[in-house]
Amino acid sequence: MARGWESKAVEEQQMEAREASPSHNRQRTPEEVHRIREQQTLELARAKVKRELEGSQNPRHAQMLNQALSDLDKKLAALK
């Protein structure tokens, strides 16, 4: 579990560094910031579900994870 939090912290630091770079001079609206964070959250959730799916041995659990993956993909598509 600690690995997940550590990865999340590193990713947030990288995101902040990208936003602070000169190529990101304009201010983002609160809606843009919310959309970006929502997308990142969904992408992290999707990666977690994929990892769990790879290790799943129970067919019903795999089915549930596939459904979750499909739902996350739909939500990500709606944000783009």
C-alpha positions in Angstrom: 0.0 0.0 0.0 2.8 2.4 0.8 4.1 2.0 -2.8 0.8 3.3 -4.2 0.9 6.5 -2.0 4.5 7.0 -2.9 3.8 6.7 -6.6 0.9 9.1 -6.3 3.1 11.7 -4.5 5.8 11.4 -7.2 3.2 11.8 -9.9 1.8 14.9 -8.2 5.3 16.4 -7.9 5.9 15.8 -11.6 2.5 17.4 -12.4 3.4 20.4 -10.4 6.7 20.7 -12.0 5.1 20.6 -15.5 2.6 23.2 -14.5 5.3 25.5 -13.2 7.3 25.3 -16.4 7.4 28.3 -18.7 5.3 26.5 -21.3 2.3 26.7 -18.9 2.3 30.5 -18.4 -1.5 30.9 -18.7 -3.7 30.4 -15.7 -6.1 27.5 -15.9 -9.7 27.9 -15.0 -11.0 26.0 -12.0 -13.0 23.9 -14.4 -9.9 22.9 -16.3 -8.0 22.1 -13.1 -10.9 20.0 -11.9 -11.1 18.1 -15.3 -7.4 17.5 -15.3 -7.4 16.1 -11.7 -10.5 14.0 -12.5 -8.8 12.6 -15.5 -5.6 11.8 -13.5 -7.7 10.1 -10.8 -9.5 8.0 -13.3 -6.2 7.0 -15.0 -4.7 6.0 -11.7 -7.8 4.0 -10.8 -7.7 2.3 -14.3 -4.0 1.3 -13.8 -4.9 -0.2 -10.4 -7.8 -2.2 -11.8 -5.6 -3.5 -14.6 -2.9 -4.6 -12.2 -5.6 -6.4 -10.1 -7.0 -8.0 -13.2 -3.6 -9.4 -14.2 -3.4 -11.1 -10.8 -7.0 -12.2 -10.6 -7.6 -16.0 -10.5 -11.3 -15.9 -9.7 -13.4 -15.7 -12.9 -16.2 -13.7 -11.1 -13.7 -11.2 -9.7 -12.1 -10.9 -13.1 -15.5 -10.2 -14.6 -16.1 -7.5 -12.0 -12.8 -5.9 -12.7 -13.4 -6.0 -16.5 -16.7 -4.2 -15.8 -14.9 -1.6 -13.6 -12.3 -1.2 -16.4 -15.1 -0.6 -18.9 -16.8 2.0 -16.7 -13.5 3.8 -16.2 -12.8 3.9 -19.9 -16.3 5.4 -20.5 -15.7 8.1 -17.9 -12.3 8.9 -19.4 -13.7 9.1 -22.9 -16.4 11.5 -21.6 -13.7 13.8 -20.2 -11.9 14.1 -23.5 
